[in-house]
Each structure stands twice: as C-alpha cells, then as structure tokens.
Amino acid sequence: MHTKLTQALGIDFPMIMAPMFLVSNEAMLKAGMHAGIAATFPSLNYRNEGELESLLDRMNEEKEKLRGKGTYGINLIVQKTNPLYEKHLKICVEKKVPFYITSLGNPKQVIDLAHSYGAKVFCDVTNIEHAKKCHEHGCDGFIAVGQGAGGHAGPNTLQVLVPSLHHHFPDKIVIAAGGIAGGEGILSMLALGAAGVSVGTRFIASLEAGVSNDYKNAIVNSKMHDIVLTEKISGTPCTIINTPFAKKIGYTQNWFEKMLSNNSTTKKYFKMWVQLSGMKKLEKSIHPGNYQTLWCAGQSVELIDDILPCAEIIRRMKEQTFHAFEKLSKVI
C-alpha cells in the first residue's frame, strides 16, 4: 500500500503500533518493524540510567538491517510535568530517532530539533484548535485521537475528526487512532482521508507484551461497555477497564484535588504528584497477582478474541484490509 504515511516513514503498510505505557517493549518493536509497520514506545518506559540510550542503539541497528522495510519511533510527553522530558529529548536527538509522537503539551522544541536532522513529528490532537497550534509550529502530521482510544482518548468521533483535519490541513498527514482492531476499521479510516492508523489495545493481547496474563485475558474478555474514563491516573481523563478496584477508588478527583489542580501556585506540582502516583499504580497493575488493577484499554476490546504473536496480529490486519476492500468493491 502507498499512502503519505508509508512514503514519509518508508514502511510497507500504513500502520503505527501505538506507544503504550509499561506495555510497549523491545520484542514488540522488533516484531512490528519486521512486519513492515512503524512500531513506537513511550520514552517513559525506560526511566533507569542508560536504558533508553542502549535501546535506541539496538533499534537503529535493527532498522539498518531491514533497509527500509519497517521503522520505529518514540512518544514524548512534552508537558512541563514530565521531569524526564528534556533529558529524553536530548538522547533521542543524539541517537537520531526516525520519528516522534508528541502528547499533552507544546511540541515546538521537538519539531525544531527533529527537523534539524530530517526526522518527522506527529502530534496527538483531539480537536481542530490544538491541531492549529501544532500546524503553526510546523508538525508533519497529526495523530487524530478519537472516541474509543486507549489511554487519553478524545471526545470526538473519528468519522468527524479525521475528515475535518484533512479538510483544514490538506498538506499534513492524518493518522487515525481509536477503536481500530481489524482491517475493516483500517479501510474505513483510509476512506475518510487518513493516511494510516495507530493501533494500541490490540497489541496488549499479544504474546510479546510484557504484562500479566490477567491483563491480557481482561482485554480478550472485556466489551466496549466495560471501558470507562478515570481522572485518577494522570488528572486527565484516561480510558481503563472497569475492574472492581477501579470502581472502588472512583473515577473523578474530589473537590480538594480539583482545587489543587486548578490553583496557579499548586497545579504544576500537584499534577506531577498525581502522574507519579498514577504511574506507580499502573506499574503494580501489570504484574501477576496484584488486586489493584488499573488496566488501560480502548473500546476495541469488543473486537479482540485471542492472544497472538504481534506478527500474526499484523498479518491478519493486512489480510482483513484487502479482503474488506474486495467486499466493498463488489457493492460500489
């Protein structure tokens, strides 16, 4: 397939394996690259000294071996509340990461430094207003995060967000994210004007994902009505599976927490504390036998029935996309 995304990143198929906190790992990245897609991970998955540098060295070696078949990228949380942002960005620029996905903040610094050596930058956006700001800073495209996405989902349906972005910014690459777990979803997003898709939740239920079998089985057994929004992890609404523990701690901040979040003096430090606390809770949740289960997932759990190797997941999604096109061509 040939789209603006495949051309920009030098990949065979217009799919990004989405960056997932505590889930994305080296085995998943390599499997995605070998399957001809773009595999990504959050820099915050590698927080110990020297970890990120070593991984990027190995990823660059792997990319060189593949000679343009697949690639990798990194997700940076560019909010001021991310204490490792500046350090991680410097490392990524030194290692010449091929492309970036920015989330939750101003991407200008990332865009300027990435473009200095020819790397691409795609910005997570949930609305046209945020997209305009990213466009002004010179981003290469947008990750259109819509309803049903895992993690920090957007409020708008992709059926409106994708064509709207395509209409307002025809020169930019639009990548659809949210609720996609099969080839039919991929084809529908391409028809709307997207140059590719970003898929996350489907890959949690993979053999390579380094999370507990309980988490993986929850992905398989949950339905779309089991996905709820919570402010308890980062302060920003985040989609999770509605486990007993999630119900117990509630989904919204209390009045005191909201006051601290909105106060000009305390909001930066309080948000940092909320995010750090949320990260620790998520980290506990991915290990087996932990009852404090906060499992991020999107509404595409409805479409996931099995746990498979990443390569097989991608093969099936490619096959389904072409099959869906054949079916559609018979009725048009």
C-alpha positions, 0 to 999 in steps of 0.5 A: 500500500502507498499512502503519505504515511508509508512514503514519509516513514518508508514502511510497507503498510500504513500502520503505527503500533501505538506507544503504550505505557509499561506495555510497549517493549523491545520484542514488540518493536522488533516484531512490528518493524519486521512486519513492515509497520512503524512500531513506537514506545513511550520514552517513559518506559525506560526511566533507569540510567542508560536504558533508553540510550542502549535501546535506541542503539539496538533499534537503529541497528535493527532498522539498518538491517531491514533497509527500509522495510519497517521503522520505529519511533518514540512518544514524548510527553512534552508537558512541563510535568514530565521531569524526564522530558528534556533529558529524553529529548536530548538522547533521542536527538543524539541517537537520531530517532526516525520519528516522534509522537508528541502528547499533552503539551507544546511540541515546538522544541521537538519539531525544531530539533527533529527537523534539524536532522530530517526526522518527522513529528506527529502530534496527538490532537483531539480537536481542530484548535490544538491541531492549529497550534501544532500546524503553526509550529510546523508538525508533519502530521497529526495523530487524530485521537478519537472516541474509543482510544486507549489511554487519553482518548478524545471526545470526538468521533473519528468519522468527524475528526479525521475528515475535518483535519484533512479538510483544514490541513490538506498538506499534513498527514492524518493518522487515525487512532481509536477503536481500530482492531481489524482491517475493516476499521483500517479501510474505513479510516483510509476512506475518510482521508487518513493516511494510516492508523495507530493501533494500541489495545490490540497489541496488549493481547499479544504474546510479546507484551510484557504484562500479566496474563490477567491483563491480557485475558481482561482485554480478550474478555472485556466489551466496549461497555466495560471501558470507562474514563478515570481522572485518577491516573494522570488528572486527565481523563484516561480510558481503563477497564472497569475492574472492581478496584477501579470502581472502588477508588472512583473515577473523578478527583474530589473537590480538594484535588480539583482545587489543587489542580486548578490553583496557579501556585499548586497545579504544576506540582500537584499534577506531577504528584498525581502522574507519579502516583498514577504511574506507580499504580499502573506499574503494580497493575501489570504484574501477576497477582496484584488486586489493584488493577488499573488496566488501560484499554480502548473500546476495541476490546469488543473486537479482540478474541485471542492472544497472538504473536504481534506478527500474526496480529499484523498479518491478519490486519493486512489480510482483513484490509484487502479482503474488506476492500474486495467486499466493498468493491463488489457493492460500489 
